[in-house]
Amino acid sequence: MKLYIGACTTCRQKIVLDISARNRSQVRSMFGNSHLSVRCGHCHHTNIYNVTQIRAESDANAKAGGAVAGGLFGLLGGPIGLIVGAIAGGLIGNANDEGDVRSVNEFNNSF
């Protein structure tokens, strides 16, 4: 999961934050209040944002990566191992993706 501010008030570009938090309350605790000063990576202007402006989005795509990794590992077992490994890797990756979606929803629904 990655956290971002929807649009810089100067250049309107998305600002991806280099922090990790489960909810907005944790962000408040990190910064000591509800307002934070953020420098845009695009236009380099610094603006003040409220934690309510922070959103989360999934950055996981573990399903595809798991299928590829499982398939490569399964290749050691021949064609059947390739298929079984790809399926197993895809299932494990899918579970990780679903967990990421839950985390995103938890953050976005927090106050």
C-alpha positions in Angstrom: 0.0 0.0 0.0 1.2 3.5 -0.8 0.0 6.7 0.6 -0.5 9.8 -1.5 -2.0 13.3 -1.7 -4.4 13.5 -4.6 -3.0 16.7 -6.1 -0.3 19.2 -5.4 -2.0 22.6 -4.8 0.6 24.2 -7.2 1.1 21.8 -10.1 -1.9 19.4 -9.6 0.3 16.3 -9.7 -0.2 13.3 -7.4 2.3 13.4 -4.5 3.3 9.9 -3.3 4.4 10.0 0.4 7.4 8.1 1.7 5.7 7.0 4.9 3.9 3.9 6.1 0.8 4.0 8.3 -2.2 1.8 8.9 -4.6 4.7 9.4 -4.7 8.5 9.6 -4.4 8.5 13.4 -0.9 7.0 13.0 0.0 9.8 10.5 -1.2 12.4 13.1 1.0 10.7 15.7 4.0 10.7 13.4 3.7 14.4 12.6 2.3 15.5 16.0 -0.8 17.2 14.5 -3.3 17.0 11.7 -1.3 19.3 9.3 1.9 18.3 7.5 4.3 20.2 5.3 4.9 18.2 2.1 7.3 19.1 -0.8 6.1 18.1 -4.2 8.5 15.9 -6.2 7.3 17.4 -9.5 7.3 21.2 -9.0 9.3 21.2 -5.7 6.9 23.6 -3.9 6.2 22.9 -0.3 2.5 23.1 0.8 0.6 22.3 3.9 -1.9 19.5 3.8 -4.4 18.0 6.3 -4.2 14.3 7.0 -7.7 13.9 5.7 -6.2 14.7 2.2 -4.1 11.6 2.4 -5.4 8.6 0.5 -4.1 5.0 0.1 -3.9 2.9 -3.0 -2.7 -0.6 -3.6 0.7 -1.0 -5.0 0.6 -4.8 -5.0 0.5 -7.1 -8.0 1.8 -10.2 -6.2 -0.6 -12.5 -8.0 1.3 -12.2 -11.4 4.7 -12.2 -9.7 3.8 -15.2 -7.6 2.6 -17.1 -10.6 5.9 -16.4 -12.5 8.1 -17.3 -9.5 6.1 -20.4 -8.7 6.2 -21.4 -12.4 10.0 -21.0 -12.5 10.4 -22.9 -9.3 8.1 -25.6 -10.6 10.1 -25.8 -13.8 12.5 -28.0 -11.8 9.7 -30.6 -11.6 9.1 -30.6 -15.4 5.9 -29.5 -17.2 3.6 -30.6 -14.4 5.7 -28.9 -11.8 5.6 -25.7 -13.9 1.8 -25.7 -13.9 1.4 -26.6 -10.2 4.1 -24.1 -9.2 2.4 -21.3 -11.3 -1.0 -22.1 -9.7 0.4 -22.2 -6.2 2.3 -19.0 -6.7 -0.7 -17.3 -8.1 -2.9 -18.3 -5.2 -0.3 -17.1 -2.6 0.1 -13.8 -4.6 -3.7 -13.4 -4.8 -3.9 -13.7 -1.0 -1.3 -11.0 -0.6 -3.1 -8.7 -3.0 -6.4 -9.2 -1.1 -4.6 -8.3 2.1 -3.3 -5.1 0.5 -6.8 -4.2 -0.6 -8.1 -4.6 3.0 -5.3 -2.3 4.3 -6.1 0.3 1.6 -9.8 0.3 2.6 -9.0 0.5 6.3 -6.8 3.5 5.8 -9.2 5.3 3.4 -12.1 4.8 5.9 -10.1 6.0 8.9 -10.5 9.5 10.4 
